[in-house]
Amino acid sequence: MATGDQSHVPGMTVAEVLINTRLAGDRVGATKMDRPEDIERNPVNGKVYVALTNNTDRGLPGEPGPDEANPRNENKHGHVIEFAEAGDDPAATRFRWKILLLCGDPDDPSTYFGGFDKSQVSPITSPDNITFDAAGNLWLASDSTRALEQNDGFFAVPVEGSERGYLRQFLTVPFGAEACGPLITPDQETIFCAVQHPGEIEGATPEDPASTWPDGRQPRPSLVSVYKDVPGDKRIGS
């Protein structure tokens, strides 16, 4: 939408395009996505992954309906899209894309897990933050407002090979909390999870908290490190 000091968006300067990129995209007719929360490049396969947390307004009166990139009305569970830039060039102006995950309960026929057998995958809703391990597996943190009546957590899914789409839950955070991160250390032996706002449930009070994480008193946001202490390969994801 801008090249050097030239804007390609009518009525907007380069600075305005760079600062108000979403508004610039709307002005030139870019595809409206279902609440993108994180966009990261996979350092192993070079593809770009976008976590679209949810959009319960899609398809409602006056709101955009479903399209190829956002195929579900009232998309309360979100999805993940995979982009492959032309020639694996980050400066490319063209790309191909496909849906990797349509999140939700695997028993829901609208869900999709990269073509993997859905009877083996974990339920997931509202993918939020993402990262990758050294093998190129995609890691997702969820922020669900309990859309599946389950606590949020971390999930991992291969994006290549015979197990592409085999999504499994790695950890769960306390009631009412959002799982945030994830961050894997360079030696691949520890993963960090930020436990945000435990017990944030309507009606909870200091006198009657919905959670007592982490020390049995009032709920407090916390940072947790997870690692293996058993013999064998200690790398996360192995």
Contacts in CASP RR format, 6 or more apart in sequence:
PFRMAT RR
TARGET T0000
AUTHOR 0000-0000-0000
METHOD contacts of the structure
MODEL  1
MATGDQSHVPGMTVAEVLINTRLAGDRVGATKMDRPEDIERNPVNGKVYV
ALTNNTDRGLPGEPGPDEANPRNENKHGHVIEFAEAGDDPAATRFRWKIL
LLCGDPDDPSTYFGGFDKSQVSPITSPDNITFDAAGNLWLASDSTRALEQ
NDGFFAVPVEGSERGYLRQFLTVPFGAEACGPLITPDQETIFCAVQHPGE
IEGATPEDPASTWPDGRQPRPSLVSVYKDVPGDKRIGS
1 7 0 8 1.000
1 8 0 8 1.000
1 9 0 8 1.000
1 17 0 8 1.000
1 21 0 8 1.000
1 24 0 8 1.000
1 25 0 8 1.000
1 28 0 8 1.000
2 8 0 8 1.000
2 9 0 8 1.000
2 14 0 8 1.000
2 17 0 8 1.000
2 18 0 8 1.000
4 14 0 8 1.000
5 14 0 8 1.000
6 14 0 8 1.000
7 13 0 8 1.000
7 14 0 8 1.000
7 16 0 8 1.000
7 17 0 8 1.000
8 28 0 8 1.000
9 16 0 8 1.000
9 17 0 8 1.000
9 24 0 8 1.000
9 25 0 8 1.000
9 27 0 8 1.000
9 28 0 8 1.000
10 27 0 8 1.000
11 27 0 8 1.000
12 20 0 8 1.000
12 23 0 8 1.000
12 24 0 8 1.000
12 27 0 8 1.000
16 24 0 8 1.000
17 24 0 8 1.000
26 32 0 8 1.000
31 67 0 8 1.000
31 69 0 8 1.000
31 70 0 8 1.000
32 64 0 8 1.000
32 70 0 8 1.000
33 50 0 8 1.000
33 52 0 8 1.000
33 69 0 8 1.000
33 70 0 8 1.000
34 52 0 8 1.000
34 53 0 8 1.000
34 54 0 8 1.000
34 55 0 8 1.000
34 58 0 8 1.000
34 70 0 8 1.000
34 75 0 8 1.000
34 78 0 8 1.000
34 79 0 8 1.000
35 52 0 8 1.000
35 53 0 8 1.000
35 54 0 8 1.000
35 55 0 8 1.000
35 78 0 8 1.000
36 50 0 8 1.000
36 51 0 8 1.000
36 52 0 8 1.000
36 53 0 8 1.000
37 51 0 8 1.000
37 52 0 8 1.000
37 53 0 8 1.000
37 127 0 8 1.000
37 128 0 8 1.000
37 129 0 8 1.000
37 143 0 8 1.000
38 50 0 8 1.000
38 51 0 8 1.000
38 128 0 8 1.000
38 129 0 8 1.000
38 130 0 8 1.000
39 48 0 8 1.000
39 49 0 8 1.000
39 50 0 8 1.000
39 51 0 8 1.000
40 48 0 8 1.000
40 49 0 8 1.000
40 130 0 8 1.000
40 131 0 8 1.000
40 132 0 8 1.000
41 47 0 8 1.000
41 48 0 8 1.000
41 49 0 8 1.000
41 90 0 8 1.000
42 48 0 8 1.000
42 49 0 8 1.000
42 132 0 8 1.000
42 136 0 8 1.000
42 138 0 8 1.000
42 159 0 8 1.000
43 132 0 8 1.000
43 136 0 8 1.000
44 132 0 8 1.000
44 134 0 8 1.000
44 135 0 8 1.000
44 136 0 8 1.000
45 136 0 8 1.000
45 159 0 8 1.000
45 160 0 8 1.000
46 84 0 8 1.000
46 85 0 8 1.000
46 88 0 8 1.000
47 82 0 8 1.000
47 83 0 8 1.000
47 84 0 8 1.000
47 85 0 8 1.000
47 159 0 8 1.000
48 82 0 8 1.000
48 83 0 8 1.000
48 84 0 8 1.000
48 85 0 8 1.000
48 95 0 8 1.000
49 80 0 8 1.000
49 81 0 8 1.000
49 82 0 8 1.000
49 83 0 8 1.000
49 100 0 8 1.000
49 130 0 8 1.000
49 138 0 8 1.000
49 159 0 8 1.000
50 80 0 8 1.000
50 81 0 8 1.000
50 83 0 8 1.000
51 80 0 8 1.000
51 127 0 8 1.000
51 128 0 8 1.000
51 129 0 8 1.000
51 130 0 8 1.000
51 140 0 8 1.000
52 70 0 8 1.000
52 75 0 8 1.000
52 78 0 8 1.000
52 79 0 8 1.000
52 80 0 8 1.000
52 81 0 8 1.000
52 127 0 8 1.000
53 78 0 8 1.000
53 126 0 8 1.000
53 127 0 8 1.000
53 128 0 8 1.000
53 143 0 8 1.000
54 75 0 8 1.000
54 76 0 8 1.000
54 77 0 8 1.000
54 78 0 8 1.000
54 125 0 8 1.000
54 126 0 8 1.000
54 147 0 8 1.000
55 70 0 8 1.000
55 74 0 8 1.000
55 75 0 8 1.000
55 78 0 8 1.000
56 74 0 8 1.000
56 75 0 8 1.000
56 76 0 8 1.000
57 63 0 8 1.000
57 74 0 8 1.000
58 64 0 8 1.000
58 65 0 8 1.000
58 66 0 8 1.000
58 70 0 8 1.000
58 72 0 8 1.000
58 73 0 8 1.000
58 74 0 8 1.000
58 75 0 8 1.000
59 65 0 8 1.000
59 66 0 8 1.000
59 73 0 8 1.000
59 74 0 8 1.000
60 74 0 8 1.000
64 70 0 8 1.000
65 73 0 8 1.000
66 72 0 8 1.000
66 73 0 8 1.000
69 81 0 8 1.000
69 97 0 8 1.000
69 99 0 8 1.000
70 79 0 8 1.000
71 99 0 8 1.000
71 102 0 8 1.000
72 78 0 8 1.000
72 79 0 8 1.000
72 102 0 8 1.000
72 110 0 8 1.000
76 125 0 8 1.000
76 126 0 8 1.000
76 147 0 8 1.000
77 102 0 8 1.000
77 103 0 8 1.000
77 104 0 8 1.000
77 111 0 8 1.000
77 124 0 8 1.000
77 125 0 8 1.000
77 126 0 8 1.000
77 147 0 8 1.000
77 148 0 8 1.000
78 102 0 8 1.000
78 103 0 8 1.000
78 104 0 8 1.000
78 125 0 8 1.000
78 126 0 8 1.000
78 127 0 8 1.000
79 99 0 8 1.000
79 100 0 8 1.000
79 101 0 8 1.000
79 102 0 8 1.000
79 103 0 8 1.000
79 127 0 8 1.000
80 99 0 8 1.000
80 100 0 8 1.000
80 101 0 8 1.000
80 103 0 8 1.000
80 127 0 8 1.000
80 130 0 8 1.000
80 138 0 8 1.000
80 140 0 8 1.000
81 97 0 8 1.000
81 98 0 8 1.000
81 99 0 8 1.000
81 100 0 8 1.000
82 97 0 8 1.000
82 98 0 8 1.000
82 99 0 8 1.000
82 100 0 8 1.000
82 159 0 8 1.000
83 95 0 8 1.000
83 96 0 8 1.000
83 97 0 8 1.000
84 95 0 8 1.000
84 96 0 8 1.000
84 97 0 8 1.000
85 92 0 8 1.000
85 94 0 8 1.000
85 95 0 8 1.000
86 92 0 8 1.000
86 93 0 8 1.000
86 94 0 8 1.000
86 95 0 8 1.000
86 96 0 8 1.000
99 112 0 8 1.000
99 114 0 8 1.000
100 114 0 8 1.000
100 138 0 8 1.000
100 157 0 8 1.000
100 159 0 8 1.000
100 165 0 8 1.000
101 112 0 8 1.000
101 113 0 8 1.000
101 114 0 8 1.000
101 124 0 8 1.000
101 127 0 8 1.000
101 157 0 8 1.000
101 165 0 8 1.000
101 167 0 8 1.000
102 110 0 8 1.000
102 111 0 8 1.000
102 112 0 8 1.000
102 113 0 8 1.000
103 111 0 8 1.000
103 124 0 8 1.000
103 125 0 8 1.000
103 126 0 8 1.000
103 127 0 8 1.000
104 111 0 8 1.000
104 123 0 8 1.000
104 124 0 8 1.000
104 125 0 8 1.000
104 147 0 8 1.000
104 148 0 8 1.000
105 111 0 8 1.000
105 123 0 8 1.000
105 148 0 8 1.000
106 113 0 8 1.000
106 118 0 8 1.000
106 119 0 8 1.000
106 121 0 8 1.000
106 122 0 8 1.000
106 123 0 8 1.000
107 118 0 8 1.000
111 118 0 8 1.000
113 121 0 8 1.000
113 157 0 8 1.000
113 165 0 8 1.000
113 166 0 8 1.000
113 167 0 8 1.000
114 164 0 8 1.000
114 165 0 8 1.000
115 164 0 8 1.000
115 165 0 8 1.000
116 163 0 8 1.000
116 164 0 8 1.000
116 165 0 8 1.000
116 166 0 8 1.000
116 167 0 8 1.000
120 166 0 8 1.000
121 165 0 8 1.000
121 166 0 8 1.000
121 167 0 8 1.000
121 168 0 8 1.000
122 155 0 8 1.000
122 167 0 8 1.000
122 168 0 8 1.000
122 169 0 8 1.000
123 148 0 8 1.000
123 150 0 8 1.000
124 140 0 8 1.000
124 142 0 8 1.000
124 148 0 8 1.000
124 155 0 8 1.000
124 167 0 8 1.000
124 169 0 8 1.000
125 142 0 8 1.000
125 144 0 8 1.000
125 147 0 8 1.000
125 148 0 8 1.000
125 150 0 8 1.000
126 142 0 8 1.000
126 143 0 8 1.000
126 144 0 8 1.000
126 145 0 8 1.000
126 147 0 8 1.000
126 152 0 8 1.000
127 140 0 8 1.000
127 141 0 8 1.000
127 142 0 8 1.000
127 155 0 8 1.000
128 140 0 8 1.000
128 141 0 8 1.000
128 142 0 8 1.000
128 143 0 8 1.000
128 178 0 8 1.000
128 179 0 8 1.000
128 180 0 8 1.000
129 140 0 8 1.000
129 141 0 8 1.000
129 179 0 8 1.000
129 180 0 8 1.000
129 181 0 8 1.000
129 182 0 8 1.000
130 138 0 8 1.000
130 139 0 8 1.000
130 140 0 8 1.000
130 141 0 8 1.000
131 139 0 8 1.000
131 181 0 8 1.000
131 182 0 8 1.000
131 183 0 8 1.000
131 184 0 8 1.000
132 138 0 8 1.000
132 139 0 8 1.000
133 139 0 8 1.000
133 156 0 8 1.000
133 184 0 8 1.000
133 188 0 8 1.000
133 235 0 8 1.000
133 236 0 8 1.000
133 237 0 8 1.000
134 188 0 8 1.000
134 235 0 8 1.000
135 158 0 8 1.000
135 237 0 8 1.000
135 238 0 8 1.000
136 158 0 8 1.000
136 159 0 8 1.000
136 160 0 8 1.000
137 156 0 8 1.000
137 157 0 8 1.000
137 158 0 8 1.000
137 159 0 8 1.000
137 237 0 8 1.000
138 156 0 8 1.000
138 157 0 8 1.000
138 158 0 8 1.000
138 159 0 8 1.000
139 154 0 8 1.000
139 155 0 8 1.000
139 156 0 8 1.000
139 170 0 8 1.000
139 182 0 8 1.000
139 184 0 8 1.000
139 191 0 8 1.000
140 154 0 8 1.000
140 155 0 8 1.000
140 156 0 8 1.000
140 157 0 8 1.000
140 167 0 8 1.000
141 152 0 8 1.000
141 153 0 8 1.000
141 154 0 8 1.000
141 155 0 8 1.000
141 178 0 8 1.000
141 179 0 8 1.000
141 180 0 8 1.000
141 181 0 8 1.000
141 182 0 8 1.000
141 193 0 8 1.000
142 152 0 8 1.000
142 153 0 8 1.000
142 154 0 8 1.000
142 155 0 8 1.000
142 178 0 8 1.000
142 179 0 8 1.000
143 152 0 8 1.000
143 178 0 8 1.000
143 179 0 8 1.000
143 180 0 8 1.000
144 150 0 8 1.000
144 152 0 8 1.000
146 176 0 8 1.000
150 172 0 8 1.000
151 172 0 8 1.000
151 173 0 8 1.000
151 174 0 8 1.000
151 175 0 8 1.000
151 176 0 8 1.000
151 177 0 8 1.000
152 172 0 8 1.000
152 173 0 8 1.000
152 176 0 8 1.000
152 177 0 8 1.000
152 178 0 8 1.000
152 179 0 8 1.000
153 169 0 8 1.000
153 170 0 8 1.000
153 171 0 8 1.000
153 172 0 8 1.000
153 173 0 8 1.000
153 179 0 8 1.000
153 193 0 8 1.000
154 169 0 8 1.000
154 170 0 8 1.000
154 171 0 8 1.000
154 179 0 8 1.000
154 182 0 8 1.000
154 191 0 8 1.000
154 193 0 8 1.000
155 167 0 8 1.000
155 168 0 8 1.000
155 169 0 8 1.000
155 170 0 8 1.000
156 167 0 8 1.000
156 168 0 8 1.000
156 170 0 8 1.000
156 237 0 8 1.000
157 165 0 8 1.000
157 166 0 8 1.000
157 167 0 8 1.000
157 168 0 8 1.000
158 164 0 8 1.000
158 165 0 8 1.000
158 166 0 8 1.000
159 165 0 8 1.000
170 191 0 8 1.000
170 226 0 8 1.000
171 179 0 8 1.000
171 193 0 8 1.000
171 226 0 8 1.000
173 179 0 8 1.000
173 193 0 8 1.000
173 195 0 8 1.000
173 198 0 8 1.000
174 195 0 8 1.000
174 198 0 8 1.000
174 199 0 8 1.000
174 211 0 8 1.000
174 213 0 8 1.000
174 219 0 8 1.000
175 198 0 8 1.000
175 199 0 8 1.000
175 201 0 8 1.000
175 210 0 8 1.000
175 211 0 8 1.000
176 197 0 8 1.000
176 198 0 8 1.000
176 199 0 8 1.000
176 200 0 8 1.000
176 201 0 8 1.000
176 210 0 8 1.000
176 211 0 8 1.000
177 195 0 8 1.000
177 196 0 8 1.000
177 197 0 8 1.000
177 198 0 8 1.000
177 199 0 8 1.000
177 200 0 8 1.000
177 211 0 8 1.000
177 213 0 8 1.000
177 219 0 8 1.000
178 195 0 8 1.000
178 196 0 8 1.000
178 197 0 8 1.000
179 193 0 8 1.000
179 194 0 8 1.000
179 195 0 8 1.000
179 196 0 8 1.000
180 193 0 8 1.000
180 194 0 8 1.000
180 195 0 8 1.000
180 196 0 8 1.000
181 192 0 8 1.000
181 193 0 8 1.000
181 194 0 8 1.000
182 191 0 8 1.000
182 192 0 8 1.000
182 193 0 8 1.000
183 191 0 8 1.000
183 192 0 8 1.000
184 190 0 8 1.000
184 191 0 8 1.000
184 192 0 8 1.000
184 236 0 8 1.000
185 191 0 8 1.000
185 192 0 8 1.000
187 235 0 8 1.000
188 235 0 8 1.000
188 236 0 8 1.000
188 237 0 8 1.000
188 238 0 8 1.000
189 227 0 8 1.000
189 228 0 8 1.000
189 234 0 8 1.000
189 235 0 8 1.000
189 236 0 8 1.000
190 225 0 8 1.000
190 226 0 8 1.000
190 227 0 8 1.000
190 236 0 8 1.000
191 225 0 8 1.000
191 226 0 8 1.000
191 227 0 8 1.000
191 236 0 8 1.000
192 223 0 8 1.000
192 224 0 8 1.000
192 225 0 8 1.000
192 226 0 8 1.000
193 223 0 8 1.000
193 224 0 8 1.000
193 225 0 8 1.000
193 226 0 8 1.000
194 221 0 8 1.000
194 222 0 8 1.000
194 223 0 8 1.000
194 224 0 8 1.000
195 213 0 8 1.000
195 214 0 8 1.000
195 221 0 8 1.000
195 222 0 8 1.000
195 223 0 8 1.000
195 224 0 8 1.000
196 221 0 8 1.000
197 219 0 8 1.000
197 221 0 8 1.000
198 211 0 8 1.000
198 213 0 8 1.000
198 214 0 8 1.000
198 219 0 8 1.000
198 220 0 8 1.000
198 221 0 8 1.000
198 222 0 8 1.000
199 209 0 8 1.000
199 210 0 8 1.000
199 211 0 8 1.000
199 213 0 8 1.000
199 219 0 8 1.000
200 210 0 8 1.000
200 219 0 8 1.000
201 210 0 8 1.000
201 211 0 8 1.000
203 210 0 8 1.000
204 210 0 8 1.000
204 211 0 8 1.000
206 218 0 8 1.000
209 218 0 8 1.000
209 219 0 8 1.000
210 219 0 8 1.000
211 219 0 8 1.000
212 218 0 8 1.000
212 219 0 8 1.000
213 219 0 8 1.000
213 220 0 8 1.000
213 222 0 8 1.000
214 220 0 8 1.000
214 222 0 8 1.000
226 236 0 8 1.000
227 234 0 8 1.000
227 236 0 8 1.000
228 234 0 8 1.000
END
